[in-house]
Amino acid sequence: MLTVSADGAVCYWSSSQLQRPIEAHALKCGSATVAASAVDFADPAVDDRDVYVGCEEGKVYRAKCGGGDEGGAGRCRALDDRGAPHVGLVTAVAAHPASRRDDARRADALGLRRGLVASSSVDWTAKLWCGGALLASLDHGNHAYVTDACWAPKRAALLATASSSGDVAVWSAAATRGGGRVAPARAVSDGPLTALAFADDSRRLAVGDAYGAATVLALAPDLVAPDAAEDARLDEVLAALQPRASS
């Protein structure tokens, strides 16, 4: 398990020993401490020291946490140095499933989706990033915090977001300009939503709220079914972004 905190600490934990972390590192960008608010593994199948970190100031970083030297520095770089961060605390970061599932990695022949990451924020938006550059900004449009983001395991371009207004929205990263709704927002709770998780087959979406309730949504089969044409559009969008990401 992996956790981060506002004091810049990133900790690795074992489920068999939760009194103290098995490793702890300090997240730094230059000499400044990164006040972290969200984390996800960037490419765990290759390197579990490579992570995405969202922070209180609105930026998303890719960080390399050192090896076995406890207290070692975590080396961070912002995903977009040209200035496209969130304008509020980052509530969640979610690497694309192609970074962790064998079947998704095989489908990602060009390796482009393994650099795809979503972030959500209290600034009412979710953002999509690839290779360090901004792909799209997804605006919920209701002045509500976006509290979580989650990729569908079986449809490569599909992701869901949750909001503090109690709504779930579903988006396609392959839509026009890199992102767009593919279904109307669904009201799930009268209270703020706090967490999302897709089932492995993508057909169900578990949603948690601030009142402690969990709701499982059944998604329409045509919404979550793999779509080869959409996959091709997604890869075209990501390929077109690569010169920007590396420039």
C-alpha positions as CSV (number, residue, x, y, z in Angstrom):
1,M,0.0,0.0,0.0
2,L,1.0,3.6,-0.6
3,T,0.0,6.8,1.1
4,V,1.0,10.5,1.0
5,S,0.5,13.4,3.3
6,A,0.5,17.2,3.3
7,D,3.9,17.2,5.0
8,G,5.5,15.7,1.8
9,A,5.9,12.2,3.1
10,V,5.2,9.2,0.9
11,C,5.0,5.9,2.8
12,Y,5.0,2.2,1.8
13,W,3.0,-0.1,4.0
14,S,2.6,-3.8,4.5
15,S,-0.9,-5.1,5.3
16,S,0.7,-7.4,7.9
17,Q,2.3,-4.5,9.9
18,L,0.4,-1.2,10.0
19,Q,2.0,0.4,13.1
20,R,4.7,2.0,11.0
21,P,5.5,2.1,7.3
22,I,8.1,-0.2,5.8
23,E,9.6,2.8,3.9
24,A,9.2,6.5,4.1
25,H,10.5,9.2,1.7
26,A,10.3,13.0,1.5
27,L,8.7,14.4,-1.7
28,K,10.7,17.3,-3.1
29,C,10.5,19.5,-6.2
30,G,13.9,21.2,-6.2
31,S,14.3,22.2,-2.6
32,A,10.6,22.7,-1.9
33,T,8.5,20.1,-0.1
34,V,5.5,18.8,-2.1
35,A,2.3,19.0,0.0
36,A,0.8,15.9,-1.4
37,S,-3.0,15.2,-1.4
38,A,-3.3,12.2,-3.7
39,V,-1.2,9.4,-5.2
40,D,-1.3,6.5,-7.6
41,F,1.4,4.1,-9.0
42,A,2.5,5.3,-12.5
43,D,3.6,1.9,-13.9
44,P,3.6,-0.8,-11.1
45,A,4.2,-3.6,-13.5
46,V,7.6,-2.1,-14.3
47,D,8.6,0.0,-11.2
48,D,6.6,0.5,-8.0
49,R,8.9,3.4,-7.1
50,D,7.4,5.5,-9.9
51,V,4.3,7.4,-8.8
52,Y,1.9,10.2,-9.7
53,V,1.3,12.7,-6.9
54,G,-1.4,15.4,-6.7
55,C,-0.8,18.3,-4.3
56,E,-2.6,21.0,-2.4
57,E,-1.4,23.8,-4.8
58,G,-3.1,22.1,-7.8
59,K,-0.1,20.6,-9.6
60,V,0.3,16.9,-10.6
61,Y,3.8,15.5,-10.3
62,R,5.5,12.3,-11.4
63,A,7.9,11.3,-8.6
64,K,10.6,8.7,-8.3
65,C,10.8,7.4,-4.8
66,G,14.3,6.1,-3.8
67,G,15.1,2.5,-3.2
68,G,15.7,1.1,0.3
69,D,17.2,4.2,1.9
70,E,14.6,5.1,4.5
71,G,14.1,8.9,4.5
72,G,15.5,9.2,1.0
73,A,14.3,12.0,-1.2
74,G,11.5,11.6,-3.7
75,R,12.5,13.3,-6.9
76,C,9.4,15.1,-8.5
77,R,8.7,16.9,-11.7
78,A,5.5,18.6,-12.7
79,L,3.5,17.1,-15.5
80,D,3.1,20.4,-17.4
81,D,5.8,23.0,-16.7
82,R,4.1,25.3,-19.2
83,G,1.4,26.0,-16.7
84,A,-1.9,24.1,-16.8
85,P,-2.3,23.0,-13.2
86,H,-5.6,22.8,-11.3
87,V,-6.4,25.9,-9.4
88,G,-7.2,24.1,-6.2
89,L,-6.3,21.0,-4.2
90,V,-6.0,17.7,-6.2
91,T,-8.4,15.2,-4.8
92,A,-7.4,12.1,-6.8
93,V,-5.0,10.9,-9.4
94,A,-5.6,7.7,-11.5
95,A,-3.1,6.1,-13.9
96,H,-4.6,4.3,-16.9
97,P,-5.2,0.6,-16.4
98,A,-2.8,-0.1,-19.2
99,S,0.0,0.5,-16.6
100,R,-1.1,-2.4,-14.4
101,R,-3.1,-5.1,-16.2
102,D,-1.5,-7.6,-18.5
103,D,-4.4,-7.7,-21.0
104,A,-4.5,-3.9,-21.1
105,R,-0.7,-3.7,-21.6
106,R,-0.9,-6.1,-24.6
107,A,-3.7,-4.1,-26.1
108,D,-1.6,-0.9,-25.8
109,A,0.7,-1.8,-28.7
110,L,2.3,1.6,-28.9
111,G,2.6,2.1,-25.2
112,L,0.9,5.4,-25.4
113,R,-1.9,4.7,-22.8
114,R,0.6,3.8,-20.1
115,G,1.4,7.5,-19.9
116,L,-2.2,8.5,-19.5
117,V,-3.4,9.8,-16.1
118,A,-6.5,11.5,-14.8
119,S,-6.6,14.0,-12.0
120,S,-9.6,15.5,-10.1
121,S,-9.8,18.7,-8.1
122,V,-11.8,21.1,-6.0
123,D,-11.7,23.5,-9.0
124,W,-14.7,21.7,-10.5
125,T,-12.7,19.9,-13.1
126,A,-10.9,16.6,-13.9
127,K,-7.9,16.8,-16.2
128,L,-6.4,14.2,-18.5
129,W,-2.6,14.1,-19.0
130,C,-0.3,12.1,-21.3
131,G,3.4,12.0,-21.4
132,G,3.6,15.1,-19.2
133,A,1.3,17.3,-21.3
134,L,-2.3,18.3,-20.7
135,L,-4.7,16.4,-23.0
136,A,-8.1,17.7,-21.8
137,S,-9.9,19.5,-19.0
138,L,-13.3,18.0,-18.1
139,D,-15.7,20.5,-16.5
140,H,-18.5,19.2,-14.4
141,G,-20.3,22.6,-14.9
142,N,-22.1,22.6,-11.6
143,H,-19.5,24.4,-9.3
144,A,-19.0,21.2,-7.3
145,Y,-15.7,19.6,-6.2
146,V,-14.6,16.7,-8.3
147,T,-13.8,14.2,-5.6
148,D,-12.5,11.1,-7.5
149,A,-11.7,9.7,-11.0
150,C,-11.6,6.1,-12.1
151,W,-10.8,4.4,-15.4
152,A,-12.9,1.5,-16.8
153,P,-10.8,-1.6,-17.1
154,K,-12.4,-3.0,-20.3
155,R,-13.1,0.1,-22.4
156,A,-9.8,1.9,-22.8
157,A,-11.1,5.5,-23.3
158,L,-13.8,5.4,-20.6
159,L,-13.5,7.0,-17.2
160,A,-15.9,8.1,-14.5
161,T,-15.8,11.0,-12.1
162,A,-17.6,11.7,-8.8
163,S,-18.6,15.1,-7.4
164,S,-19.5,16.8,-4.1
165,S,-22.9,17.4,-5.5
166,G,-23.7,13.7,-5.5
167,D,-23.4,13.1,-9.3
168,V,-21.4,10.6,-11.3
169,A,-20.3,11.6,-14.8
170,V,-18.9,9.3,-17.5
171,W,-16.4,10.5,-20.1
172,S,-14.5,9.4,-23.2
173,A,-10.8,10.4,-23.5
174,A,-11.2,9.8,-27.2
175,A,-14.0,12.3,-27.7
176,T,-13.6,15.7,-29.5
177,R,-10.8,17.7,-28.1
178,G,-9.6,14.8,-26.0
179,G,-12.6,14.4,-23.6
180,G,-16.4,14.6,-23.5
181,R,-19.4,13.1,-21.7
182,V,-20.8,9.9,-23.1
183,A,-23.7,9.7,-20.7
184,P,-25.8,12.2,-18.7
185,A,-24.6,12.9,-15.2
186,R,-26.4,10.5,-12.7
187,A,-27.4,11.7,-9.3
188,V,-26.4,9.0,-6.8
189,S,-26.7,10.7,-3.4
190,D,-28.0,13.8,-1.6
191,G,-24.5,14.1,-0.1
192,P,-21.0,14.5,-1.5
193,L,-19.5,11.4,-3.2
194,T,-16.1,10.4,-2.0
195,A,-14.9,7.3,-4.0
196,L,-15.4,5.3,-7.2
197,A,-14.3,1.8,-8.2
198,F,-15.1,-0.1,-11.4
199,A,-15.7,-3.9,-11.3
200,D,-13.1,-5.8,-13.3
201,D,-15.6,-6.4,-16.1
202,S,-16.5,-2.6,-16.1
203,R,-20.2,-3.4,-15.9
204,R,-20.7,-2.2,-12.4
205,L,-19.5,1.0,-10.7
206,A,-19.3,1.2,-6.9
207,V,-19.8,4.7,-5.4
208,G,-19.2,5.8,-1.8
209,D,-20.6,8.9,-0.2
210,A,-19.9,11.1,2.8
211,Y,-22.7,9.6,4.7
212,G,-21.1,6.1,4.7
213,A,-23.4,4.6,2.1
214,A,-22.1,2.6,-0.9
215,T,-24.1,2.3,-4.1
216,V,-23.4,-0.1,-7.0
217,L,-24.5,1.2,-10.4
218,A,-25.2,-1.2,-13.3
219,L,-23.9,0.3,-16.5
220,A,-25.5,-0.3,-19.9
221,P,-23.6,-3.0,-21.9
222,D,-23.1,-0.7,-24.9
223,L,-21.5,1.9,-22.6
224,V,-18.8,-0.3,-21.3
225,A,-18.2,-2.7,-24.1
226,P,-14.7,-2.6,-25.8
227,D,-14.8,-0.3,-28.9
228,A,-12.0,-0.9,-31.4
229,A,-12.8,2.3,-33.3
230,E,-12.7,4.4,-30.2
231,D,-9.4,2.7,-29.2
232,A,-7.9,3.8,-32.5
233,R,-9.2,7.4,-32.0
234,L,-7.7,7.4,-28.5
235,D,-4.3,6.3,-29.8
236,E,-4.4,8.9,-32.5
237,V,-5.1,11.6,-30.0
238,L,-2.3,10.4,-27.7
239,A,0.2,10.0,-30.6
240,A,-0.5,13.6,-31.7
241,L,0.3,14.8,-28.2
242,Q,3.7,13.2,-28.0
243,P,5.7,16.0,-29.8
244,R,4.1,18.5,-27.3
245,A,4.9,16.3,-24.4
246,S,8.6,15.9,-25.3
247,S,9.2,19.5,-26.5
